Structures are given as C-alpha cells and as structure tokens.
C-alpha cells in the first residue's frame, strides 16, 4: 500500500496518485523489489528540521528523510518530504515543482531499493536512476492532463 498524507502546515500537493503509485511499483520491480507499505508525509521545512534533529541528529534542512522498513525484497518505510525545500530546489535548478517532487518521491524509493548517495560515484548513479525513473513517469503521464 502506498499512502500520501500532509501535515496541517502544508496543502496536499497535486499528484496523479494512482499513476504515481503504479510508477513507484514499476520502478521497484525494475530493481528486483516489490512494494509493501510506503507512507509519504508532506510537511514544511520546520517539521523536517525537527525530524532530522530528533531522529538523525542532523541540524539542517533537507528535502526527504527516508525511514527504511524494508524486509528482504519487499520495500517499505516512511518518507517525510519538505515541500518548501522541494520548491526551493526546483527554483534553484530551474525545473518545475512537480518534476522535482517526483524526483524526490522516487529518490526515497531508490534508497529503499538499496541505492545510496553518500559518495560522488553513488550520487551520480542515484541521479542516473532518478532520470531513468522520471522518463518512465513521463510516458505514464503522457496522455494525462497536467494538475495545477
């Protein structure tokens, strides 16, 4: 099951949820995994900073925190996403908010599939896998109206 929630501090982002769910499952399958329970929690910067400090002892903002509950080849976990940071990052790199949000959503899935991003090589591989996954999503969304 793949669920999406939002904190009171932010509005739920507009997503083609059924397509995003199917996309997440396809990406997981491409990496030899099945999807168990995934929970996406959308929040603001203050909430993600609080979680980062409390659970990871990191004193900085980030776009996503992934809590991995994967068992064998069945991925699962909770992912907290700061929509404010996603927006800032989208603006900084000159991409649409929805594109950056999708990148962050699949970034968490790729972590659950076993990919890291701590070294330059791993980060480069992660970006490549994100780009491939985003290409798949574009195909799935090709005939769907854009959500504003």
N, CA, C and O atoms as a GROMACS GRO file, in nm:
protein
  592
    1UNK      N    1   0.084  -0.117   0.000
    1UNK     CA    2   0.000   0.000   0.000
    1UNK      C    3   0.089   0.124   0.000
    1UNK      O    4   0.188   0.132   0.073
    2UNK      N    5   0.054   0.219  -0.081
    2UNK     CA    6   0.127   0.345  -0.090
    2UNK      C    7   0.030   0.457  -0.053
    2UNK      O    8  -0.072   0.477  -0.119
    3UNK      N    9   0.063   0.527   0.053
    3UNK     CA   10  -0.025   0.633   0.105
    3UNK      C   11   0.046   0.768   0.102
    3UNK      O   12   0.169   0.776   0.113
    4UNK      N   13  -0.034   0.872   0.088
    4UNK     CA   14   0.016   1.010   0.087
    4UNK      C   15  -0.062   1.089   0.191
    4UNK      O   16  -0.185   1.086   0.193
    5UNK      N   17   0.010   1.161   0.277
    5UNK     CA   18  -0.051   1.244   0.381
    5UNK      C   19   0.018   1.380   0.381
    5UNK      O   20   0.129   1.395   0.330
    6UNK      N   21  -0.050   1.477   0.438
    6UNK     CA   22   0.013   1.607   0.455
    6UNK      C   23  -0.007   1.656   0.597
    6UNK      O   24  -0.110   1.631   0.659
    7UNK      N   25   0.094   1.727   0.648
    7UNK     CA   26   0.081   1.795   0.776
    7UNK      C   27  -0.015   1.912   0.760
    7UNK      O   28  -0.044   1.956   0.649
    8UNK      N   29  -0.064   1.961   0.873
    8UNK     CA   30  -0.155   2.077   0.870
    8UNK      C   31  -0.088   2.200   0.812
    8UNK      O   32  -0.156   2.291   0.763
    9UNK      N   33   0.044   2.205   0.817
    9UNK     CA   34   0.118   2.324   0.775
    9UNK      C   35   0.129   2.339   0.624
    9UNK      O   36   0.168   2.445   0.575
   10UNK      N   37   0.095   2.234   0.548
   10UNK     CA   38   0.106   2.239   0.402
   10UNK      C   39  -0.016   2.177   0.337
   10UNK      O   40  -0.081   2.089   0.394
   11UNK      N   41  -0.046   2.225   0.219
   11UNK     CA   42  -0.154   2.164   0.140
   11UNK      C   43  -0.101   2.038   0.072
   11UNK      O   44   0.018   2.029   0.041
   12UNK      N   45  -0.189   1.943   0.051
   12UNK     CA   46  -0.150   1.823  -0.023
   12UNK      C   47  -0.110   1.863  -0.164
   12UNK      O   48  -0.186   1.930  -0.233
   13UNK      N   49   0.009   1.824  -0.208
   13UNK     CA   50   0.048   1.857  -0.346
   13UNK      C   51  -0.041   1.783  -0.445
   13UNK      O   52  -0.089   1.673  -0.418
   14UNK      N   53  -0.061   1.844  -0.559
   14UNK     CA   54  -0.145   1.781  -0.662
   14UNK      C   55  -0.063   1.675  -0.734
   14UNK      O   56   0.039   1.705  -0.797
   15UNK      N   57  -0.109   1.553  -0.722
   15UNK     CA   58  -0.042   1.439  -0.784
   15UNK      C   59  -0.147   1.352  -0.852
   15UNK      O   60  -0.261   1.343  -0.806
   16UNK      N   61  -0.109   1.288  -0.960
   16UNK     CA   62  -0.191   1.181  -1.017
   16UNK      C   63  -0.157   1.059  -0.931
   16UNK      O   64  -0.072   0.978  -0.969
   17UNK      N   65  -0.223   1.046  -0.816
   17UNK     CA   66  -0.182   0.946  -0.718
   17UNK      C   67  -0.184   0.804  -0.772
   17UNK      O   68  -0.093   0.726  -0.744
   18UNK      N   69  -0.286   0.769  -0.849
   18UNK     CA   70  -0.291   0.631  -0.900
   18UNK      C   71  -0.174   0.604  -0.995
   18UNK      O   72  -0.118   0.495  -0.995
   19UNK      N   73  -0.140   0.703  -1.075
   19UNK     CA   74  -0.027   0.686  -1.168
   19UNK      C   75   0.105   0.684  -1.091
   19UNK      O   76   0.193   0.604  -1.122
   20UNK      N   77   0.119   0.771  -0.992
   20UNK     CA   78   0.241   0.773  -0.912
   20UNK      C   79   0.258   0.640  -0.838
   20UNK      O   80   0.369   0.588  -0.828
   21UNK      N   81   0.149   0.586  -0.786
   21UNK     CA   82   0.157   0.455  -0.720
   21UNK      C   83   0.204   0.346  -0.817
   21UNK      O   84   0.292   0.267  -0.785
   22UNK      N   85   0.144   0.344  -0.936
   22UNK     CA   86   0.183   0.244  -1.037
   22UNK      C   87   0.330   0.262  -1.076
   22UNK      O   88   0.403   0.165  -1.093
   23UNK      N   89   0.372   0.387  -1.089
   23UNK     CA   90   0.510   0.419  -1.125
   23UNK      C   91   0.608   0.369  -1.018
   23UNK      O   92   0.709   0.307  -1.050
   24UNK      N   93   0.576   0.396  -0.893
   24UNK     CA   94   0.662   0.351  -0.783
   24UNK      C   95   0.676   0.199  -0.787
   24UNK      O   96   0.785   0.146  -0.771
   25UNK      N   97   0.565   0.130  -0.809
   25UNK     CA   98   0.569  -0.017  -0.815
   25UNK      C   99   0.655  -0.064  -0.932
   25UNK      O  100   0.732  -0.159  -0.919
   26UNK      N  101   0.641   0.002  -1.047
   26UNK     CA  102   0.721  -0.036  -1.164
   26UNK      C  103   0.870  -0.015  -1.140
   26UNK      O  104   0.952  -0.100  -1.174
   27UNK      N  105   0.904   0.097  -1.080
   27UNK     CA  106   1.045   0.125  -1.053
   27UNK      C  107   1.100   0.022  -0.954
   27UNK      O  108   1.210  -0.029  -0.974
   28UNK      N  109   1.026  -0.008  -0.850
   28UNK     CA  110   1.070  -0.109  -0.754
   28UNK      C  111   1.093  -0.243  -0.825
   28UNK      O  112   1.194  -0.309  -0.802
   29UNK      N  113   1.000  -0.281  -0.910
   29UNK     CA  114   1.011  -0.409  -0.982
   29UNK      C  115   1.132  -0.410  -1.074
   29UNK      O  116   1.198  -0.514  -1.088
   30UNK      N  117   1.163  -0.297  -1.136
   30UNK     CA  118   1.282  -0.288  -1.222
   30UNK      C  119   1.410  -0.314  -1.143
   30UNK      O  120   1.512  -0.354  -1.200
   31UNK      N  121   1.404  -0.291  -1.012
   31UNK     CA  122   1.520  -0.312  -0.926
   31UNK      C  123   1.507  -0.439  -0.843
   31UNK      O  124   1.574  -0.456  -0.741
   32UNK      N  125   1.418  -0.528  -0.887
   32UNK     CA  126   1.404  -0.659  -0.823
   32UNK      C  127   1.332  -0.658  -0.690
   32UNK      O  128   1.351  -0.748  -0.609
   33UNK      N  129   1.248  -0.558  -0.668
   33UNK     CA  130   1.177  -0.544  -0.540
   33UNK      C  131   1.026  -0.543  -0.562
   33UNK      O  132   0.978  -0.518  -0.673
   34UNK      N  133   0.954  -0.570  -0.456
   34UNK     CA  134   0.809  -0.550  -0.454
   34UNK      C  135   0.781  -0.442  -0.351
   34UNK      O  136   0.866  -0.410  -0.267
   35UNK      N  137   0.662  -0.385  -0.358
   35UNK     CA  138   0.626  -0.276  -0.267
   35UNK      C  139   0.537  -0.328  -0.156
   35UNK      O  140   0.434  -0.391  -0.180
   36UNK      N  141   0.578  -0.300  -0.034
   36UNK     CA  142   0.497  -0.328   0.083
   36UNK      C  143   0.423  -0.201   0.122
   36UNK      O  144   0.351  -0.143   0.040
   37UNK      N  145   0.440  -0.156   0.245
   37UNK     CA  146   0.376  -0.034   0.292
   37UNK      C  147   0.472   0.084   0.281
   37UNK      O  148   0.578   0.086   0.342
   38UNK      N  149   0.431   0.182   0.200
   38UNK     CA  150   0.506   0.307   0.186
   38UNK      C  151   0.415   0.421   0.228
   38UNK      O  152   0.300   0.429   0.186
   39UNK      N  153   0.468   0.507   0.310
   39UNK     CA  154   0.391   0.623   0.356
   39UNK      C  155   0.471   0.749   0.328
   39UNK      O  156   0.583   0.765   0.377
   40UNK      N  157   0.413   0.838   0.249
   40UNK     CA  158   0.473   0.968   0.221
   40UNK      C  159   0.402   1.073   0.305
   40UNK      O  160   0.280   1.085   0.299
   41UNK      N  161   0.479   1.148   0.383
   41UNK     CA  162   0.424   1.255   0.466
   41UNK      C  163   0.484   1.386   0.416
   41UNK      O  164   0.604   1.408   0.424
   42UNK      N  165   0.398   1.474   0.365
   42UNK     CA  166   0.442   1.604   0.316
   42UNK      C  167   0.434   1.705   0.430
   42UNK      O  168   0.337   1.709   0.505
   43UNK      N  169   0.538   1.788   0.441
   43UNK     CA  170   0.545   1.882   0.553
   43UNK      C  171   0.618   2.009   0.510
   43UNK      O  172   0.651   2.027   0.392
   44UNK      N  173   0.643   2.097   0.607
   44UNK     CA  174   0.718   2.219   0.581
   44UNK      C  175   0.862   2.202   0.632
   44UNK      O  176   0.898   2.098   0.688
   45UNK      N  177   0.942   2.305   0.610
   45UNK     CA  178   1.083   2.299   0.650
   45UNK      C  179   1.102   2.280   0.800
   45UNK      O  180   1.189   2.205   0.843
   46UNK      N  181   1.021   2.348   0.879
   46UNK     CA  182   1.038   2.338   1.024
   46UNK      C  183   1.015   2.195   1.074
   46UNK      O  184   1.087   2.148   1.162
   47UNK      N  185   0.917   2.128   1.018
   47UNK     CA  186   0.888   1.990   1.059
   47UNK      C  187   1.002   1.895   1.018
   47UNK      O  188   1.043   1.810   1.097
   48UNK      N  189   1.052   1.910   0.897
   48UNK     CA  190   1.159   1.818   0.855
   48UNK      C  191   1.287   1.844   0.933
   48UNK      O  192   1.362   1.751   0.961
   49UNK      N  193   1.312   1.970   0.969
   49UNK     CA  194   1.427   2.001   1.053
   49UNK      C  195   1.411   1.936   1.190
   49UNK      O  196   1.507   1.880   1.244
   50UNK      N  197   1.292   1.943   1.246
   50UNK     CA  198   1.264   1.881   1.375
   50UNK      C  199   1.289   1.729   1.369
   50UNK      O  200   1.353   1.672   1.458
   51UNK      N  201   1.240   1.665   1.265
   51UNK     CA  202   1.259   1.520   1.248
   51UNK      C  203   1.407   1.489   1.227
   51UNK      O  204   1.459   1.392   1.283
   52UNK      N  205   1.474   1.569   1.147
   52UNK     CA  206   1.616   1.548   1.120
   52UNK      C  207   1.698   1.557   1.248
   52UNK      O  208   1.790   1.477   1.270
   53UNK      N  209   1.666   1.653   1.333
   53UNK     CA  210   1.736   1.668   1.461
   53UNK      C  211   1.704   1.552   1.555
   53UNK      O  212   1.793   1.493   1.616
   54UNK      N  213   1.575   1.519   1.566
   54UNK     CA  214   1.531   1.419   1.663
   54UNK      C  215   1.580   1.278   1.630
   54UNK      O  216   1.627   1.207   1.718
   55UNK      N  217   1.569   1.239   1.505
   55UNK     CA  218   1.597   1.100   1.470
   55UNK      C  219   1.735   1.076   1.410
   55UNK      O  220   1.789   0.966   1.421
   56UNK      N  221   1.792   1.178   1.345
   56UNK     CA  222   1.921   1.159   1.278
   56UNK      C  223   2.032   1.244   1.337
   56UNK      O  224   2.148   1.233   1.296
   57UNK      N  225   1.998   1.331   1.433
   57UNK     CA  226   2.093   1.421   1.494
   57UNK      C  227   2.163   1.509   1.390
   57UNK      O  228   2.282   1.540   1.403
   58UNK      N  229   2.088   1.548   1.287
   58UNK     CA  230   2.137   1.640   1.184
   58UNK      C  231   2.068   1.774   1.204
   58UNK      O  232   1.946   1.780   1.216
   59UNK      N  233   2.145   1.880   1.206
   59UNK     CA  234   2.089   2.013   1.230
   59UNK      C  235   2.083   2.092   1.100
   59UNK      O  236   2.145   2.198   1.087
   60UNK      N  237   2.007   2.039   1.002
   60UNK     CA  238   1.992   2.110   0.876
   60UNK      C  239   1.864   2.065   0.806
   60UNK      O  240   1.806   1.961   0.836
   61UNK      N  241   1.821   2.151   0.713
   61UNK     CA  242   1.703   2.120   0.633
   61UNK      C  243   1.741   2.021   0.524
   61UNK      O  244   1.856   2.013   0.483
   62UNK      N  245   1.643   1.946   0.478
   62UNK     CA  246   1.663   1.853   0.369
   62UNK      C  247   1.531   1.836   0.296
   62UNK      O  248   1.426   1.877   0.346
   63UNK      N  249   1.535   1.777   0.178
   63UNK     CA  250   1.411   1.758   0.103
   63UNK      C  251   1.336   1.632   0.145
   63UNK      O  252   1.213   1.631   0.145
   64UNK      N  253   1.409   1.525   0.181
   64UNK     CA  254   1.345   1.399   0.217
   64UNK      C  255   1.425   1.327   0.325
   64UNK      O  256   1.548   1.329   0.326
   65UNK      N  257   1.352   1.265   0.414
   65UNK     CA  258   1.409   1.172   0.511
   65UNK      C  259   1.336   1.040   0.491
   65UNK      O  260   1.212   1.036   0.490
   66UNK      N  261   1.413   0.933   0.474
   66UNK     CA  262   1.355   0.801   0.450
   66UNK      C  263   1.383   0.711   0.569
   66UNK      O  264   1.498   0.691   0.608
   67UNK      N  265   1.277   0.658   0.627
   67UNK     CA  266   1.289   0.560   0.734
   67UNK      C  267   1.261   0.423   0.672
   67UNK      O  268   1.149   0.392   0.634
   68UNK      N  269   1.365   0.344   0.664
   68UNK     CA  270   1.362   0.216   0.591
   68UNK      C  271   1.307   0.104   0.678
   68UNK      O  272   1.359   0.076   0.786
   69UNK      N  273   1.201   0.042   0.631
   69UNK     CA  274   1.144  -0.076   0.697
   69UNK      C  275   1.137  -0.193   0.599
   69UNK      O  276   1.049  -0.278   0.607
   70UNK      N  277   1.232  -0.196   0.505
   70UNK     CA  278   1.236  -0.300   0.403
   70UNK      C  279   1.268  -0.434   0.466
   70UNK      O  280   1.356  -0.445   0.552
   71UNK      N  281   1.196  -0.535   0.421
   71UNK     CA  282   1.221  -0.672   0.464
   71UNK      C  283   1.249  -0.756   0.340
   71UNK      O  284   1.161  -0.774   0.255
   72UNK      N  285   1.371  -0.807   0.329
   72UNK     CA  286   1.416  -0.885   0.213
   72UNK      C  287   1.395  -0.803   0.085
   72UNK      O  288   1.451  -0.694   0.072
   73UNK      N  289   1.315  -0.853  -0.007
   73UNK     CA  290   1.293  -0.783  -0.134
   73UNK      C  291   1.163  -0.704  -0.136
   73UNK      O  292   1.120  -0.661  -0.243
   74UNK      N  293   1.100  -0.685  -0.021
   74UNK     CA  294   0.975  -0.611  -0.012
   74UNK      C  295   1.005  -0.476   0.054
   74UNK      O  296   1.027  -0.468   0.175
   75UNK      N  297   1.005  -0.370  -0.028
   75UNK     CA  298   1.040  -0.239   0.027
   75UNK      C  299   0.924  -0.182   0.108
   75UNK      O  300   0.807  -0.203   0.077
   76UNK      N  301   0.961  -0.110   0.210
   76UNK     CA  302   0.863  -0.043   0.294
   76UNK      C  303   0.931   0.066   0.373
   76UNK      O  304   1.052   0.065   0.393
   77UNK      N  305   0.851   0.161   0.418
   77UNK     CA  306   0.907   0.266   0.500
   77UNK      C  307   0.824   0.393   0.497
   77UNK      O  308   0.726   0.405   0.424
   78UNK      N  309   0.868   0.487   0.579
   78UNK     CA  310   0.805   0.618   0.587
   78UNK      C  311   0.901   0.719   0.527
   78UNK      O  312   1.021   0.717   0.554
   79UNK      N  313   0.846   0.808   0.445
   79UNK     CA  314   0.926   0.912   0.384
   79UNK      C  315   0.863   1.047   0.414
   79UNK      O  316   0.745   1.070   0.387
   80UNK      N  317   0.942   1.134   0.470
   80UNK     CA  318   0.896   1.268   0.505
   80UNK      C  319   0.959   1.363   0.404
   80UNK      O  320   1.080   1.364   0.384
   81UNK      N  321   0.874   1.443   0.340
   81UNK     CA  322   0.920   1.533   0.233
   81UNK      C  323   0.880   1.676   0.267
   81UNK      O  324   0.764   1.705   0.292
   82UNK      N  325   0.980   1.765   0.267
   82UNK     CA  326   0.953   1.907   0.286
   82UNK      C  327   0.918   1.970   0.152
   82UNK      O  328   1.002   1.979   0.063
   83UNK      N  329   0.794   2.013   0.140
   83UNK     CA  330   0.752   2.077   0.015
   83UNK      C  331   0.820   2.211  -0.005
   83UNK      O  332   0.840   2.255  -0.118
   84UNK      N  333   0.855   2.278   0.105
   84UNK     CA  334   0.927   2.405   0.093
   84UNK      C  335   1.065   2.384   0.031
   84UNK      O  336   1.106   2.458  -0.058
   85UNK      N  337   1.136   2.284   0.079
   85UNK     CA  338   1.269   2.256   0.024
   85UNK      C  339   1.259   2.207  -0.119
   85UNK      O  340   1.342   2.242  -0.203
   86UNK      N  341   1.159   2.124  -0.148
   86UNK     CA  342   1.139   2.080  -0.286
   86UNK      C  343   1.120   2.202  -0.376
   86UNK      O  344   1.178   2.209  -0.484
   87UNK      N  345   1.039   2.298  -0.332
   87UNK     CA  346   1.016   2.419  -0.410
   87UNK      C  347   1.142   2.502  -0.428
   87UNK      O  348   1.169   2.550  -0.538
   88UNK      N  349   1.219   2.517  -0.322
   88UNK     CA  350   1.345   2.592  -0.330
   88UNK      C  351   1.443   2.524  -0.425
   88UNK      O  352   1.508   2.590  -0.506
   89UNK      N  353   1.452   2.392  -0.413
   89UNK     CA  354   1.543   2.318  -0.501
   89UNK      C  355   1.499   2.328  -0.647
   89UNK      O  356   1.583   2.344  -0.736
   90UNK      N  357   1.370   2.319  -0.671
   90UNK     CA  358   1.318   2.329  -0.809
   90UNK      C  359   1.355   2.465  -0.869
   90UNK      O  360   1.399   2.474  -0.983
   91UNK      N  361   1.336   2.569  -0.790
   91UNK     CA  362   1.370   2.704  -0.835
   91UNK      C  363   1.520   2.718  -0.861
   91UNK      O  364   1.561   2.777  -0.961
   92UNK      N  365   1.599   2.663  -0.772
   92UNK     CA  366   1.744   2.674  -0.782
   92UNK      C  367   1.799   2.604  -0.908
   92UNK      O  368   1.890   2.656  -0.972
   93UNK      N  369   1.743   2.489  -0.942
   93UNK     CA  370   1.794   2.415  -1.059
   93UNK      C  371   1.712   2.441  -1.185
   93UNK      O  372   1.744   2.388  -1.291
   94UNK      N  373   1.607   2.523  -1.173
   94UNK     CA  374   1.530   2.564  -1.289
   94UNK      C  375   1.439   2.458  -1.347
   94UNK      O  376   1.425   2.445  -1.468
   95UNK      N  377   1.375   2.381  -1.258
   95UNK     CA  378   1.279   2.280  -1.304
   95UNK      C  379   1.143   2.308  -1.241
   95UNK      O  380   1.132   2.382  -1.144
   96UNK      N  381   1.043   2.247  -1.298
   96UNK     CA  382   0.907   2.259  -1.248
   96UNK      C  383   0.896   2.192  -1.111
   96UNK      O  384   0.961   2.091  -1.085
   97UNK      N  385   0.813   2.249  -1.023
   97UNK     CA  386   0.793   2.193  -0.890
   97UNK      C  387   0.752   2.046  -0.897
   97UNK      O  388   0.805   1.964  -0.823
   98UNK      N  389   0.659   2.013  -0.985
   98UNK     CA  390   0.610   1.874  -0.995
   98UNK      C  391   0.723   1.779  -1.034
   98UNK      O  392   0.732   1.668  -0.981
   99UNK      N  393   0.810   1.822  -1.125
   99UNK     CA  394   0.923   1.737  -1.165
   99UNK      C  395   1.016   1.711  -1.046
   99UNK      O  396   1.062   1.599  -1.026
  100UNK      N  397   1.044   1.816  -0.970
  100UNK     CA  398   1.132   1.800  -0.855
  100UNK      C  399   1.066   1.714  -0.748
  100UNK      O  400   1.132   1.632  -0.684
  101UNK      N  401   0.937   1.731  -0.727
  101UNK     CA  402   0.866   1.648  -0.629
  101UNK      C  403   0.871   1.501  -0.670
  101UNK      O  404   0.896   1.414  -0.587
  102UNK      N  405   0.849   1.474  -0.797
  102UNK     CA  406   0.857   1.335  -0.844
  102UNK      C  407   0.998   1.279  -0.825
  102UNK      O  408   1.015   1.163  -0.788
  103UNK      N  409   1.098   1.362  -0.851
  103UNK     CA  410   1.237   1.317  -0.831
  103UNK      C  411   1.259   1.279  -0.684
  103UNK      O  412   1.320   1.176  -0.655
  104UNK      N  413   1.211   1.360  -0.594
  104UNK     CA  414   1.230   1.333  -0.452
  104UNK      C  415   1.151   1.208  -0.410
  104UNK      O  416   1.201   1.127  -0.332
  105UNK      N  417   1.030   1.194  -0.461
  105UNK     CA  418   0.950   1.076  -0.429
  105UNK      C  419   1.025   0.949  -0.470
  105UNK      O  420   1.032   0.854  -0.392
  106UNK      N  421   1.080   0.946  -0.589
  106UNK     CA  422   1.147   0.825  -0.637
  106UNK      C  423   1.285   0.810  -0.574
  106UNK      O  424   1.337   0.699  -0.564
  107UNK      N  425   1.344   0.920  -0.531
  107UNK     CA  426   1.472   0.914  -0.459
  107UNK      C  427   1.457   0.827  -0.334
  107UNK      O  428   1.542   0.743  -0.306
  108UNK      N  429   1.349   0.848  -0.261
  108UNK     CA  430   1.324   0.766  -0.143
  108UNK      C  431   1.308   0.620  -0.177
  108UNK      O  432   1.360   0.533  -0.107
  109UNK      N  433   1.236   0.591  -0.284
  109UNK     CA  434   1.217   0.452  -0.328
  109UNK      C  435   1.351   0.389  -0.364
  109UNK      O  436   1.377   0.274  -0.329
  110UNK      N  437   1.436   0.463  -0.434
  110UNK     CA  438   1.566   0.410  -0.472
  110UNK      C  439   1.653   0.380  -0.349
  110UNK      O  440   1.727   0.283  -0.348
  111UNK      N  441   1.643   0.464  -0.246
  111UNK     CA  442   1.712   0.432  -0.121
  111UNK      C  443   1.661   0.300  -0.065
  111UNK      O  444   1.740   0.215  -0.023
  112UNK      N  445   1.529   0.281  -0.066
  112UNK     CA  446   1.472   0.157  -0.014
  112UNK      C  447   1.513   0.036  -0.098
  112UNK      O  448   1.516  -0.076  -0.048
  113UNK      N  449   1.543   0.060  -0.225
  113UNK     CA  450   1.590  -0.048  -0.314
  113UNK      C  451   1.738  -0.078  -0.293
  113UNK      O  452   1.792  -0.171  -0.353
  114UNK      N  453   1.803   0.000  -0.208
  114UNK     CA  454   1.941  -0.028  -0.173
  114UNK      C  455   2.046   0.065  -0.230
  114UNK      O  456   2.165   0.041  -0.213
  115UNK      N  457   2.003   0.171  -0.297
  115UNK     CA  458   2.099   0.265  -0.357
  115UNK      C  459   2.130   0.378  -0.259
  115UNK      O  460   2.040   0.430  -0.193
  116UNK      N  461   2.257   0.414  -0.252
  116UNK     CA  462   2.299   0.523  -0.165
  116UNK      C  463   2.338   0.645  -0.245
  116UNK      O  464   2.332   0.646  -0.368
  117UNK      N  465   2.377   0.750  -0.173
  117UNK     CA  466   2.421   0.873  -0.239
  117UNK      C  467   2.525   0.947  -0.156
  117UNK      O  468   2.535   1.070  -0.163
  118UNK      N  469   2.601   0.872  -0.078
  118UNK     CA  470   2.699   0.936   0.011
  118UNK      C  471   2.832   0.968  -0.058
  118UNK      O  472   2.901   1.062  -0.018
  119UNK      N  473   2.868   0.891  -0.160
  119UNK     CA  474   2.992   0.918  -0.232
  119UNK      C  475   2.958   0.985  -0.365
  119UNK      O  476   2.845   0.974  -0.412
  120UNK      N  477   3.054   1.054  -0.427
  120UNK     CA  478   3.027   1.114  -0.558
  120UNK      C  479   2.981   1.011  -0.661
  120UNK      O  480   2.893   1.040  -0.743
  121UNK      N  481   3.040   0.894  -0.658
  121UNK     CA  482   3.001   0.789  -0.753
  121UNK      C  483   2.858   0.743  -0.728
  121UNK      O  484   2.779   0.728  -0.822
  122UNK      N  485   2.825   0.722  -0.600
  122UNK     CA  486   2.689   0.679  -0.566
  122UNK      C  487   2.587   0.788  -0.600
  122UNK      O  488   2.477   0.758  -0.647
  123UNK      N  489   2.625   0.913  -0.576
  123UNK     CA  490   2.535   1.024  -0.607
  123UNK      C  491   2.510   1.032  -0.758
  123UNK      O  492   2.397   1.055  -0.801
  124UNK      N  493   2.614   1.012  -0.836
  124UNK     CA  494   2.599   1.014  -0.982
  124UNK      C  495   2.507   0.900  -1.027
  124UNK      O  496   2.421   0.920  -1.112
  125UNK      N  497   2.526   0.782  -0.971
  125UNK     CA  498   2.441   0.667  -1.005
  125UNK      C  499   2.296   0.694  -0.964
  125UNK      O  500   2.204   0.662  -1.038
  126UNK      N  501   2.277   0.753  -0.847
  126UNK     CA  502   2.142   0.785  -0.800
  126UNK      C  503   2.074   0.881  -0.898
  126UNK      O  504   1.958   0.860  -0.932
  127UNK      N  505   2.144   0.984  -0.943
  127UNK     CA  506   2.087   1.080  -1.038
  127UNK      C  507   2.049   1.011  -1.168
  127UNK      O  508   1.944   1.039  -1.227
  128UNK      N  509   2.134   0.920  -1.213
  128UNK     CA  510   2.105   0.845  -1.336
  128UNK      C  511   1.977   0.761  -1.318
  128UNK      O  512   1.892   0.759  -1.407
  129UNK      N  513   1.965   0.693  -1.205
  129UNK     CA  514   1.847   0.611  -1.179
  129UNK      C  515   1.721   0.697  -1.165
  129UNK      O  516   1.614   0.659  -1.211
  130UNK      N  517   1.736   0.814  -1.101
  130UNK     CA  518   1.622   0.906  -1.091
  130UNK      C  519   1.578   0.950  -1.230
  130UNK      O  520   1.458   0.951  -1.260
  131UNK      N  521   1.674   0.987  -1.315
  131UNK     CA  522   1.640   1.032  -1.450
  131UNK      C  523   1.570   0.922  -1.529
  131UNK      O  524   1.473   0.949  -1.600
  132UNK      N  525   1.618   0.799  -1.517
  132UNK     CA  526   1.553   0.687  -1.586
  132UNK      C  527   1.410   0.669  -1.536
  132UNK      O  528   1.318   0.647  -1.615
  133UNK      N  529   1.392   0.678  -1.405
  133UNK     CA  530   1.258   0.662  -1.347
  133UNK      C  531   1.166   0.776  -1.391
  133UNK      O  532   1.049   0.753  -1.420
  134UNK      N  533   1.219   0.898  -1.395
  134UNK     CA  534   1.138   1.011  -1.440
  134UNK      C  535   1.098   0.996  -1.586
  134UNK      O  536   0.989   1.038  -1.624
  135UNK      N  537   1.184   0.938  -1.667
  135UNK     CA  538   1.149   0.909  -1.806
  135UNK      C  539   1.031   0.814  -1.815
  135UNK      O  540   0.942   0.833  -1.898
  136UNK      N  541   1.029   0.714  -1.730
  136UNK     CA  542   0.917   0.620  -1.724
  136UNK      C  543   0.789   0.692  -1.682
  136UNK      O  544   0.682   0.668  -1.739
  137UNK      N  545   0.799   0.780  -1.584
  137UNK     CA  546   0.681   0.854  -1.539
  137UNK      C  547   0.627   0.943  -1.650
  137UNK      O  548   0.505   0.953  -1.667
  138UNK      N  549   0.714   1.006  -1.726
  138UNK     CA  550   0.668   1.092  -1.837
  138UNK      C  551   0.586   1.012  -1.937
  138UNK      O  552   0.487   1.063  -1.991
  139UNK      N  553   0.625   0.888  -1.962
  139UNK     CA  554   0.547   0.801  -2.052
  139UNK      C  555   0.410   0.774  -1.991
  139UNK      O  556   0.309   0.780  -2.060
  140UNK      N  557   0.406   0.744  -1.862
  140UNK     CA  558   0.279   0.714  -1.795
  140UNK      C  559   0.186   0.835  -1.791
  140UNK      O  560   0.064   0.820  -1.797
  141UNK      N  561   0.245   0.954  -1.783
  141UNK     CA  562   0.165   1.077  -1.774
  141UNK      C  563   0.137   1.141  -1.910
  141UNK      O  564   0.067   1.242  -1.916
  142UNK      N  565   0.190   1.085  -2.016
  142UNK     CA  566   0.186   1.149  -2.148
  142UNK      C  567   0.046   1.192  -2.192
  142UNK      O  568   0.031   1.298  -2.252
  143UNK      N  569  -0.054   1.113  -2.165
  143UNK     CA  570  -0.188   1.146  -2.212
  143UNK      C  571  -0.279   1.198  -2.101
  143UNK      O  572  -0.400   1.205  -2.118
  144UNK      N  573  -0.219   1.235  -1.988
  144UNK     CA  574  -0.297   1.285  -1.874
  144UNK      C  575  -0.289   1.437  -1.868
  144UNK      O  576  -0.185   1.495  -1.898
  145UNK      N  577  -0.399   1.501  -1.830
  145UNK     CA  578  -0.394   1.647  -1.815
  145UNK      C  579  -0.304   1.684  -1.698
  145UNK      O  580  -0.298   1.613  -1.598
  146UNK      N  581  -0.237   1.796  -1.711
  146UNK     CA  582  -0.150   1.844  -1.604
  146UNK      C  583  -0.234   1.894  -1.489
  146UNK      O  584  -0.339   1.956  -1.509
  147UNK      N  585  -0.189   1.868  -1.368
  147UNK     CA  586  -0.254   1.921  -1.249
  147UNK      C  587  -0.187   2.052  -1.213
  147UNK      O  588  -0.064   2.061  -1.212
  148UNK      N  589  -0.266   2.150  -1.183
  148UNK     CA  590  -0.209   2.280  -1.145
  148UNK      C  591  -0.230   2.303  -0.998
  148UNK      O  592  -0.190   2.407  -0.946
   0.00000   0.00000   0.00000
